[in-house]
Amino acid sequence: MSFDLPFSCPRSGPKSMELLNHHVSPSHGELVDDANTLPNDVVHHQDGSIQIRSFPFVLSFSNLTYSVKVPRKISFSNSLGGSKVEVSNTKVLLDDISGEAREGEIMGVLGASGSGKSTLIDALANRIAKGSLKGAVTMNGEVLESELSKVISAYVMQDDLLFPMLTVEETLMFSAEFRLPRTLSKLKKRERVQALIDQLGLRNAAKTFIGDEGHRGVSGGERRRVSIGIDIIHDPIVLFLDEPTSGLDSTSALMVVKVLQRIAQSGSIVIMSIHQPSYRIMNLLDKLIFLSRGQMVFSDTPSKLPDFFSEFGNPIPENEDRIEFVLDVIRELEISGTGTKTLIDFNKSWARNKTHPSRSTQEPKQSLKDAIRASILRGKLVSGATNIDPHSNLSSSVRGFANPFWVEVLVIAKRSMLNSWRSPELYSIRLGAIIVTGIILATMYRNLDNSPRGIHERLGFFAFAMTTMFYTCAEAIPVFLQERYIFMRETAYNTYRRSSYVISHSIMSIPSLIFLSVVFAVITFWSVGLSGGSAGFFTFLLFIFASFWAGSSFVTFLSGIVAHVMLGYTVVVAVLAYFLLFSGFFITRDRIPKYWLWFHYLSLVKYPYQGVLQNEFGDPTTCFVRGTQIFDNSPLGMIPEAMKVKLLKSMSQTLGVKITSSTCLTNGPDILKQQGVVDISKWGCFWVTIALGFFFRILFYFALLLGSKNKRR
């Protein structure tokens, strides 16, 4: 079985001082949609092959320092009693860390919990906000810009953030569709995925679902390899991993590191934090960095560990595990009075006294632009640009995203639809709630008449119906919260645009909302006896859809700013209750205090509620109160009908207007005036509701834009 990547060729390894000649077939140029312009170090041969002179990538970091402010409460006591004052102490997480990682190498960052391993990985991976991190990170001697770093590197988080209802093959295929350019055919993307499955040792699990707590799926080691696979599908130059062996048994951990070794040998820099590697894993690492409370205590090859600690005066026993011994020594020094200062100082002197010259000074130099350009021509970094203009800025030459906007929208929609189809529980529950609510309302308010009692019953029906649309939208909260960290991982390294996600998410919600609207309208409209005929039905249907759209958008926005499901439900229930209170059902607009009137116009329930009222009561020819019915909602409603007729005659004589038992006293527009529904027209209410839905979708985008920076401060 071959484990070579189809889009990459071996590059000069760390132990080679000479330039290697790479022969790349023309099919590789076709694969990346190669342009005619070639760098100066490319030579054409008569047999059609291309010879590319290659220089290794070197990621250097110097004087990295990062600190955070930690609040502490200090108690002061006096004669009047004790008091507490909160002060901020500065905690240094990285303290003057320097080193370099090279192409073809695996660098392991080790140390006890809290030593700064993950912080160093984040610093190198550009996951610390600019200005908070001091020092420099360069690639081939040039400062690595943020946007370029996202394109040429990948970051594998400690947690396996995957969609449980996708198979291993589908997960990698979706990653390929996101990260590989549209110029590649579907067949070639599938070939890339199949080769990667073989490289990761996942052939037997290719058709198995990822799984979660409720669904049986792949093993822990396989999940970890899938997590690595989705981030190396585009063959990045630099791969960062935060404890990729955490939680795995020794065999699975060894398999993961062997995969990383093959990735490094294919021409990548691999930097990983690892808690306590076994002896076999340590032999696969090319360089080790030991940290202690943010300071470097050792930085060299694993073979130098015995000599280092022997000269330090604490030799490693022959029959003892080297890593365990070193970590024990560091731990003992940390709890001692002097700390690890002696070991840190010795490491600095050890680094200064190295007799062998730096490989960086021995090797010929090549600019970062030329190095990336040559790498792309060999088929590596497939998601980047295929032709870098030698006269242009490097960051502008390499595309930030592999695919155009509309392709991202389609792929996200396809993945979302597949996930929804395989886990229909949430939608089924929501549909069930709509059906049950519709049946209850249809039977409770069956065949309402045009009487004063019918008026109040209609008002109650519309208020409850419109509110139901919003409350059933609360199911959108867990949908995004389940995807939040997957979204953050994918957008952190330009898998797709945030705008693509928002638009795809919005488009995918529309068909389900239309279906729910039709179901509810069909169950209730004719059973309740609402007016307007077919035109009235379709208007009622449009307002139900508008309510679903606005409610779904509002809840989606909340899910973007609230990180916990239960907190999200609490906020949704409370806010929707306020919307109902200020909608105009319980108290009309003219009775709402002026200082609360702004909330009335912000209420999402107000507009669809007033819209359906105008749809129901907008016809001036429909009468709801005739003659003696005027007494129905008063104590006089209990007197005999003959007495009511006499009262009408007396009222007619007093008012000078003839009022009989058949005289229409209140029509539909009169009811609208009584309810204060005169400020916005029916279709104005509809378009405001739709516009509010778009408004909250835009807010959702900004919530994702500001809340998913995925960087430390």
Buried (B, 14 or more C-beta within 10 A) or exposed (E): EEBBBBBBBBBBBBEEEEBBEBEBEEEBBEBBBBEEEBBEBBEEEEEEBBEBBBBBBBBBBEEBBBBBEEEEEEEEEEEEEEEEEEEEEEEBBBBBBBBBBBBBBBBBBBBBEBBBBBBBBBBBBBBBEEEBBEBEBBBBEBEBBEBBBBBBBBBBBBEBBBBBBBBBBBBBBBBBBBBBBEBBEEEBBBBBBBBBBBBBBBEEBBEBBBBBEEEEBBBBBBBBBBBBBBBBBBBBBBBBBBBBBBBBEEEBBBBBBBBBBBBBBBBBBBBBBBBBBBEEBBEBBBBBBBBBBBBBBBBBEBEBBBEBBEEBEBEBEEEEBBBEBBBEBBBEBBEEEEBBEBBBEBBEEBBEEEEEEEBBEEBEEBBBBBBBBBBBBBBBBBBBBBBBBEEEEBBEBBBBBBBEEEBBBBBBBBBBEBBBEEBEEBBEEBBEBBBEBBEBBBEEBEEBEBBBBBBEBBBBBBBBBBBBBBBBBBBBBBBBBBBBBBBBBBBBBBBBBBBBBBBBBBBBBEEBBBBBBEBBBBBBBEBBBBBBEEEBBBBBBBBBBBBBBBBBBBBBBBBBBBEEEEEBBEBBEEBBEBBBBBBBBEBBBEEBEEEEEEBBEEBBBBBBBBBBBBBBBBBEEBBBBBBBBBBBBEEEBEBEEEEBBEBBEEEBEEEEEEBEEEBBBBBBBBBBEEBBBEEBBBEBBBBBBBEBBEBBBEBBBBBBBEEBEBBBE
